[in-house]
Amino acid sequence: MITRVTEFDTALPSLPGQRLSRGVARALRGLDFVTLEEMIPTSGLRVDLMALGPKGEVWVIECKSGPADFRADQKWHGYLPFCDRFFWAVDAHFPTELLPADTGLFVADAYDAEIIRFGPQTPLAGARRKAVLHKFARQAAMRLQGLRDPGVGALIG
């Protein structure tokens, strides 16, 4: 893993999972993927990171700060119907033998990440892909609009 430190690195997220998410998002950008943190694919589910690839592939990445965080996660199976590939993201000290062997794996820090293994590819059905991409686009657009006009939320009745 190559760490690239720039002048923009002064404002690191404070939570370990957010740092992992940042590093994975940076690595994925280098692979021409775009990402959304805390993406909500459906009511009751929130994935740590959803990535959209250049050919329309959808990946979900769950960031785990330690074994207790992984053991407490009871929802990850529910994310599988909303992606073509599923990955865990952990730091270099995480005991990866705890993670299911048939899932993807990133080892990450706040600056970068490396894909250690790919889980199986399970292509989304056309209707599900359309729904996921629609939600991804709307959530991304709402966040951008909120950044450009922080008061816009008050206009929604």
Contact map, one row per residue, 1 for C-alpha under 8 A:
1110000000000000000000000000000000000000000000000000000000000000000000000000000000000000000000000000000000000001110000000000000000000000000000000000000000000
1111000000000000000000000000000000000000000000000000000000000000000000000000000000000000000000000000000000000001000000000000000000000000000000000000000000000
1111100000000000000000000000000000000000000000000000000000000000000000000000000000000000000000000000000000000011000000000000000000000000000000000000000000000
0111110000000000000000000000000000000000000000000000000000000000000000000000000000000000000000000000000000000011000000000000000000000000000000000000000000000
0011111110000000000000000000000000000000000000000000000000000000000000000000000000000000000000000000000000000010000000000000000000000000000000000000000000000
0001111110000000000000000000000000000000000000000000000000000000000000000000000000000000000000000000000000000000000000000000000000000000000000000000000000000
0000111111000000000000000000000000000000000000000000000000000000000000000000000000000000000000000000000000000000000000000000000000000000000000000000000000000
0000111111100000000000000000000000000000000000000000000000000000000000000000000000000000000000000000000000000000000000000000000000000000000000000000000000000
0000111111110000000000000000000000000000000000000000000000000000000000000000000000000000000000000000000000000000000000000000000000000000000000000000000000000
0000001111110000000000000000000000000000000000000000000000000000000000000000000000000000000000000000000000000000000000000000000000000000000000000000000000000
0000000111111000000000000000000000000000000000000000000000000000000000000000000000000000000000000000000000000000000000000000000000000000000000000000000000000
0000000011111100001000000000000000000000000000000000000000000000000000000000000000000000000000000000000000000100000000000000000000000000000000000000000000000
0000000000111111011000000000000000000000000000000000000000000000000000000000000000000000000000000000000000000000000000000000000000000000000000000000000000000
0000000000011111011000000000000000000000000000000000000000000000000000000000000000000000000000000000000000000000000000000000000000000000000000000000000000000
0000000000001111111000000000000000000000000000000000000000000000000000000000000000000000000000000000000000000000000000000000000000000000000000000000000000000
0000000000001111111100000000000000000000000000000000000000000000100000000000000000000000000000000000000000000000000000000000000000000000000000000000000000000
0000000000000011111110000000000000000000000000000000000000000011100000000000000000000000000000000000000000000000000000000000000000000000000000000000000000000
0000000000001111111111000000000000000000000000000000000000000010000000000000000000000000000000000000000000000000000000000000000000000000000000000000000000000
0000000000011111111111100000000000000000000000000000000000000000000000000000000000000000000000000000000000001110000000000000000000000000000000000000000000000
0000000000000001111111110000000000000000000000000000000000000010100000000000000000000000111000000000000000011100000000000000000000000000000000000000000000000
0000000000000000111111111000000000001000000000011000000000000010000000000000000000000000100000000000000000000100000000000000000000000000000000000000000000000
0000000000000000011111111100000000000000000000000000000000000000000000000000000000000000000000000000000000001111000000000000000000000000000000000000000000000
0000000000000000001111111110000000000000000000000000000000000000000000000000000000000000000000000000000000011111100000000000000000000000000000000000000000000
0000000000000000000111111111000000000000000000000000000000000000000000000000000000000000100000000000000001011001110000000000000000000000000000000000000000000
0000000000000000000011111111100001100000000000001000000000000000000000000000000000000000000000000000000000000001000000000000000000000000000000000000000000000
0000000000000000000001111111110000000000000000000000000000000000000000000000000000000000000000000000000000000011100000000000000000000000000000000000000000000
0000000000000000000000111111111000000000000000000000000000000000000000000000000000000000000000000000000000000001110000000000000000000000000000000000000000000
0000000000000000000000011111111111100000000000000010000000000000000000000000000000000000000000000000000000000000000000000000000000000000000000000000000000000
0000000000000000000000001111111111100000000000000000000000000000000000000000000000000000000000000000000000000000000000000000000000000000000000000000000000000
0000000000000000000000000111111110000000000000000000000000000000000000000000000000000000000000000000000000000000000000000000000000000000000000000000000000000
0000000000000000000000000011111110000000000000000000000000000000000000000000000000000000000000000000000000000000000000000000000000000000000000000000000000000
0000000000000000000000000001111111000000000000000000110000000000000000000000000000000000000000000000000000000000000000000000000000000000000000000000000000000
0000000000000000000000000001111111100000000000000011110000000000000000000000000000000000000000000000000000000000000000000000000000000000000000000000000000000
0000000000000000000000001001100111110000000000000011100000000000000000000000000000000000000000000000000000000000000000000000000000000000000000000000000000000
0000000000000000000000001001100011111000000000001111000000000000000000000000000000000000000000000000000000000000000000000000000000000000000000000000000000000
0000000000000000000000000000000001111110000000001110000000000000000000000000000000000000000000000000000000000000000000000000000000000001000100000000000000000
0000000000000000000010000000000000111110000000111100000000000000000000000000000000000000000000000000000000000000000000000000000000000000000000000000000000000
0000000000000000000000000000000000011111000001111100000000000000000000000000000000000000000000000000000000000000000000000000000000000000000000000000000000000
0000000000000000000000000000000000011111100001111100000000000000000000000000000000000000000000000000000000000000000000000000000000000001001000000000000000000
0000000000000000000000000000000000000111111111100000000000000000000000000000000000000000000000000000000000000000000000000000000000000010000000000000000000000
0000000000000000000000000000000000000011111011100000000000000000000000000000000001000000000000000000000000000000000000000000000000010011000000000000000000000
0000000000000000000000000000000000000001111111000000000000000000000000000000000000000000000000000000000000000000000000000000000000000000000000000000000000000
0000000000000000000000000000000000000001111110000000000000000000000000000000000000000000000000000000000000000000000000000000000000000000000000000000000000000
0000000000000000000000000000000000000001011111000000000000000000000000000000000000000000000000000000000000000000000000000000000000000000000000000000000000000
0000000000000000000000000000000000000001111111100000000000000000000000000010011000000000000000000000000000000000000000000000000000000000000000000000000000000
0000000000000000000000000000000000000111110111110000000000000000000000000000000000000000000000000000000000000000000000000000000000000000000000000000000000000
0000000000000000000000000000000000001111100011111100000000011100000000000000001000000000000000000000000000000000000000000000000000000000000000000000000000000
0000000000000000000010000000000000001110000001111100000000011110000000000000000000000000000000000000000000000000000000000000000000000000000000000000000000000
0000000000000000000010001000000000111110000000111110000000011110000000000000000000000000000000000000000000000000000000000000000000000000000000000000000000000
0000000000000000000000000000000000111110000000111111000001111000000000000000000000000000000000000000000000000000000000000000000000000000000000000000000000000
0000000000000000000000000001000011110000000000001111100011111000000000000000000000000000000000000000000000000000000000000000000000000000000000000000000000000
0000000000000000000000000000000011100000000000000111110111100000000000000000000000000000000000000000000000000000000000000000000000000000000000000000000000000
0000000000000000000000000000000111000000000000000011111111100000000000000000000000000000000000000000000000000000000000000000000000000000000000000000000000000
0000000000000000000000000000000110000000000000000001111110000000000000000000000000000000000000000000000000000000000000000000000000000000000000000000000000000
0000000000000000000000000000000000000000000000000000111110000000000000000000000000000000000000000000000000000000000000000000000000000000000000000000000000000
0000000000000000000000000000000000000000000000000001111111000000000000000000000000000000000000000000000000000000000000000000000000000000000000000000000000000
0000000000000000000000000000000000000000000000000011111111100000000000000000000000110000000000000000000000000000000000000000000000000000000000000000000000000
0000000000000000000000000000000000000000000000000111100111110000000000000000000001111000000000000000000000000000000000000000000000000000000000000000000000000
0000000000000000000000000000000000000000000000000111100011111000000000000000000000111110000000000000000000000000000000000000000000000000000000000000000000000
0000000000000000000000000000000000000000000000111110000001111100000000000000001001101110000000000000000000000000000000000000000000000000000000000000000000000
0000000000000000000000000000000000000000000000111110000000111110000000000000000000000111100000000000000000000000000000000000000000000000000000000000000000000
0000000000000000000000000000000000000000000000111000000000011111000000000001000000000011100000000000000000000000000000000000000000000000000000000000000000000
0000000000000000110110000000000000000000000000011000000000001111100000000000000000000001110000000000000000000000000000000000000000000000000000000000000000000
0000000000000000100000000000000000000000000000000000000000000111111011000000000000000001110000000000000000000000000000000000000000000000000000000000000000000
0000000000000001100100000000000000000000000000000000000000000011111011000000000000000000011001000000000000000000000000000000000000000000000000000000000000000
0000000000000000000000000000000000000000000000000000000000000001111111000000000000000000010001000000000000000000000000000000000000000000000000000000000000000
0000000000000000000000000000000000000000000000000000000000000001111111100000000000000000000001100100000000000000000000000000000000000000000000000000000000000
0000000000000000000000000000000000000000000000000000000000000000011111110000000000000000000000000000000000000000000000000000000000000000000000000000000000000
0000000000000000000000000000000000000000000000000000000000000001111111111000000000000000000000000000000000000000000000000000000000000000000000000000000000000
0000000000000000000000000000000000000000000000000000000000000001111111111000000000000000000000000000000000000000000000000000000000000000000000000000000000000
0000000000000000000000000000000000000000000000000000000000000000001111111100000000000000000000000000000000000000000000000000000000000000000000000000000000000
0000000000000000000000000000000000000000000000000000000000000000000111111100000000000000000000000000000000000000000000000000000000000000000000000000000000000
0000000000000000000000000000000000000000000000000000000000000000000011111111000000000000000000000000000000000000000000000000000000000000000000000000000000000
0000000000000000000000000000000000000000000000000000000000000000000000111111100000000000000000000000000000000000000000000000000000000000000000000000000000000
0000000000000000000000000000000000000000000010000000000000000000000000001111111000000000000000000000000000000000000000000000000000000000000000000000000000000
0000000000000000000000000000000000000000000000000000000000000100000000001111111100000000000000000000000000000000000000000000000000000000000000000000000000000
0000000000000000000000000000000000000000000000000000000000000000000000000111111100000000000000000000000000000000000000000000000000000000000000000000000000000
0000000000000000000000000000000000000000000010000000000000000000000000000011111110000000000000000000000000000000000000000000000000000000000000000000000000000
0000000000000000000000000000000000000000000010100000000000010000000000000011111111100000000000000000000000000000000000000000000000000000000000000000000000000
0000000000000000000000000000000000000000000000000000000000000000000000000001111111111100000000000000000000000000000000000000000000000000000000000000000000000
0000000000000000000000000000000000000000000000000000000000000000000000000000011111100000000000000000000000000000000000000001000000000000000000000000000000000
0000000000000000000000000000000000000000100000000000000001010000000000000000001111110000000000000000000000000000000000000001000110010000000000000000000000000
0000000000000000000000000000000000000000000000000000000011110000000000000000001111111100000000000000000000000000000000000111000000000000000000000000000000000
0000000000000000000000000000000000000000000000000000000011100000000000000000000101111100000000000000000000000000000000001111000000000000000000000000000000000
0000000000000000000000000000000000000000000000000000000001110000000000000000000100111110000000000000000100000000000001111110000000000000000000000000000000000
0000000000000000000000000000000000000000000000000000000000111000000000000000000100111111000000000000001100000000000000110000000000000000000000000000000000000
0000000000000000000000000000000000000000000000000000000000111100000000000000000000001111100000000000001111000000000001100000000000000000000000000000000000000
0000000000000000000000000000000000000000000000000000000000001111000000000000000000000111110000000010001111000000000000000000000000000000000000000000000000000
0000000000000000000110010000000000000000000000000000000000001111000000000000000000000011111000000000000011110000000000000000000000000000000000000000000000000
0000000000000000000100000000000000000000000000000000000000000011110000000000000000000001111111000000000011110000000000000000000000000000000000000000000000000
0000000000000000000100000000000000000000000000000000000000000000100000000000000000000000111111000000000000111000000000000000000000000000000000000000000000000
0000000000000000000000000000000000000000000000000000000000000000000000000000000000000000011111000000000000111000000000000000000000000000000000000000000000000
0000000000000000000000000000000000000000000000000000000000000000000000000000000000000000011111100000000000000000000000000000000000000000000000000000000000000
0000000000000000000000000000000000000000000000000000000000000000111000000000000000000000011111110000000000000000000000000000000000000000000000000000000000000
0000000000000000000000000000000000000000000000000000000000000000001000000000000000000000000011111100000000000000000000000000000000000000000000000000000000000
0000000000000000000000000000000000000000000000000000000000000000000000000000000000000000000001111110000000000000000000000000000000000000000000000000000000000
0000000000000000000000000000000000000000000000000000000000000000000000000000000000000000000000111111100000000000000000000000000000000000000000000000000000000
0000000000000000000000000000000000000000000000000000000000000000001000000000000000000000000000111111000000000000000000000000000000000000000000000000000000000
0000000000000000000000000000000000000000000000000000000000000000000000000000000000000001000000011111101000000000000000000000000000000000000000000000000000000
0000000000000000000000000000000000000000000000000000000000000000000000000000000000000000000000001111111000000000000000000000000000000000000000000000000000000
0000000000000000000000000000000000000000000000000000000000000000000000000000000000000000000000001011111100000000000000000000000000000000000000000000000000000
0000000000000000000000000000000000000000000000000000000000000000000000000000000000000000000000000001111100000000000000110000000000000000000000000000000000000
0000000000000000000000000000000000000000000000000000000000000000000000000000000000000111000000000011111110000000000011110000000000000000000000000000000000000
0000000000000000000000000000000000000000000000000000000000000000000000000000000000001111000000000000111111000000001111110000000000000000000000000000000000000
0000000000000000000000000000000000000000000000000000000000000000000000000000000000000011110000000000001111100000001111100000000000000000000000000000000000000
0000000000000000000000010000000000000000000000000000000000000000000000000000000000000011110000000000000111110000111110000000000000000000000000000000000000000
0000000000000000000000000000000000000000000000000000000000000000000000000000000000000000111100000000000011111000111100000000000000000000000000000000000000000
0000000000000000000100110000000000000000000000000000000000000000000000000000000000000000111100000000000001111111110000000000000000000000000000000000000000000
0000000000000000001101110000000000000000000000000000000000000000000000000000000000000000001100000000000000111111100000000000000000000000000000000000000000000
0000000000010000001111100000000000000000000000000000000000000000000000000000000000000000000000000000000000011111000000000000000000000000000000000000000000000
0011100000000000001001100100000000000000000000000000000000000000000000000000000000000000000000000000000000011111100000000000000000000000000000000000000000000
1111000000000000000001111110000000000000000000000000000000000000000000000000000000000000000000000000000000011111110000000000000000000000000000000000000000000
1000000000000000000000110110000000000000000000000000000000000000000000000000000000000000000000000000000001111011111000000000000000000000000000000000000000000
1000000000000000000000010010000000000000000000000000000000000000000000000000000000000000000000000000000001110001111100000000000000000000000000000000000000000
0000000000000000000000000000000000000000000000000000000000000000000000000000000000000000000000000000000111100000111111000000000000000000000000000000000000000
0000000000000000000000000000000000000000000000000000000000000000000000000000000000000000000000000000000111100000011111000000000000000000000000000000000000000
0000000000000000000000000000000000000000000000000000000000000000000000000000000000000000000000000000001111000000001111100000000000000000000000000000000000000
0000000000000000000000000000000000000000000000000000000000000000000000000000000000001010000000000000001110000000001111110000000000000000000000000000000000000
0000000000000000000000000000000000000000000000000000000000000000000000000000000000001110000000000000011110000000000011111000000000000000000000000000000000000
0000000000000000000000000000000000000000000000000000000000000000000000000000000000001100000000000000011100000000000001111100000000000000000000000000000000000
0000000000000000000000000000000000000000000000000000000000000000000000000000000000011000000000000000000000000000000000111110000000000000000000000000000000000
0000000000000000000000000000000000000000000000000000000000000000000000000000000000111000000000000000000000000000000000011111000000000000000000000000000000000
0000000000000000000000000000000000000000000000000000000000000000000000000000000000111000000000000000000000000000000000001111100000000000000000000000000000000
0000000000000000000000000000000000000000000000000000000000000000000000000000000011110000000000000000000000000000000000000111110110000000000000000000000000000
0000000000000000000000000000000000000000000000000000000000000000000000000000000000000000000000000000000000000000000000000011111110000000000000000000000000000
0000000000000000000000000000000000000000000000000000000000000000000000000000000000000000000000000000000000000000000000000001111111000000000000000000000000000
0000000000000000000000000000000000000000000000000000000000000000000000000000000000000000000000000000000000000000000000000000111111100000000000000000000000000
0000000000000000000000000000000000000000000000000000000000000000000000000000000001000000000000000000000000000000000000000001111111110000000000000000000000000
0000000000000000000000000000000000000000000000000000000000000000000000000000000001000000000000000000000000000000000000000001111111111000000000000000000000000
0000000000000000000000000000000000000000000000000000000000000000000000000000000000000000000000000000000000000000000000000000011111111100000000000000000000000
0000000000000000000000000000000000000000000000000000000000000000000000000000000000000000000000000000000000000000000000000000001111111110000000000000000000000
0000000000000000000000000000000000000000100000000000000000000000000000000000000001000000000000000000000000000000000000000000000111111111000000000000000000000
0000000000000000000000000000000000000000000000000000000000000000000000000000000000000000000000000000000000000000000000000000000011111111100000000000000000000
0000000000000000000000000000000000000000000000000000000000000000000000000000000000000000000000000000000000000000000000000000000001111111110000000000000000000
0000000000000000000000000000000000000001100000000000000000000000000000000000000000000000000000000000000000000000000000000000000000111111111000000000000000000
0000000000000000000000000000000000010010100000000000000000000000000000000000000000000000000000000000000000000000000000000000000000011111111100000000000000000
0000000000000000000000000000000000000000000000000000000000000000000000000000000000000000000000000000000000000000000000000000000000001111111110000000000000000
0000000000000000000000000000000000000000000000000000000000000000000000000000000000000000000000000000000000000000000000000000000000000111111111000000000000000
0000000000000000000000000000000000000010000000000000000000000000000000000000000000000000000000000000000000000000000000000000000000000011111111100000000000000
0000000000000000000000000000000000010000000000000000000000000000000000000000000000000000000000000000000000000000000000000000000000000001111111110000000000000
0000000000000000000000000000000000000000000000000000000000000000000000000000000000000000000000000000000000000000000000000000000000000000111111111000000000000
0000000000000000000000000000000000000000000000000000000000000000000000000000000000000000000000000000000000000000000000000000000000000000011111111100000000000
0000000000000000000000000000000000000000000000000000000000000000000000000000000000000000000000000000000000000000000000000000000000000000001111111110000000000
0000000000000000000000000000000000000000000000000000000000000000000000000000000000000000000000000000000000000000000000000000000000000000000111111111000000000
0000000000000000000000000000000000000000000000000000000000000000000000000000000000000000000000000000000000000000000000000000000000000000000011111111110100000
0000000000000000000000000000000000000000000000000000000000000000000000000000000000000000000000000000000000000000000000000000000000000000000001111111111110000
0000000000000000000000000000000000000000000000000000000000000000000000000000000000000000000000000000000000000000000000000000000000000000000000111111110000000
0000000000000000000000000000000000000000000000000000000000000000000000000000000000000000000000000000000000000000000000000000000000000000000000011111110000000
0000000000000000000000000000000000000000000000000000000000000000000000000000000000000000000000000000000000000000000000000000000000000000000000001111111100000
0000000000000000000000000000000000000000000000000000000000000000000000000000000000000000000000000000000000000000000000000000000000000000000000001111111110000
0000000000000000000000000000000000000000000000000000000000000000000000000000000000000000000000000000000000000000000000000000000000000000000000000100111111100
0000000000000000000000000000000000000000000000000000000000000000000000000000000000000000000000000000000000000000000000000000000000000000000000001100111111110
0000000000000000000000000000000000000000000000000000000000000000000000000000000000000000000000000000000000000000000000000000000000000000000000000100011111110
0000000000000000000000000000000000000000000000000000000000000000000000000000000000000000000000000000000000000000000000000000000000000000000000000000001111111
0000000000000000000000000000000000000000000000000000000000000000000000000000000000000000000000000000000000000000000000000000000000000000000000000000001111111
0000000000000000000000000000000000000000000000000000000000000000000000000000000000000000000000000000000000000000000000000000000000000000000000000000000111111
0000000000000000000000000000000000000000000000000000000000000000000000000000000000000000000000000000000000000000000000000000000000000000000000000000000001111
